[in-house]
Amino acid sequence: MEVLLLLTSIILRYPVMT
């Protein structure tokens, strides 16, 4: 499932942008 990978990527990038 690509959605899971995409979600994980966003979650991992979320703290980086904050």
Secondary structure, DSSP 8 states (H G I E B T S, - for coil): -HHHHHHHHHHHHHHHH-
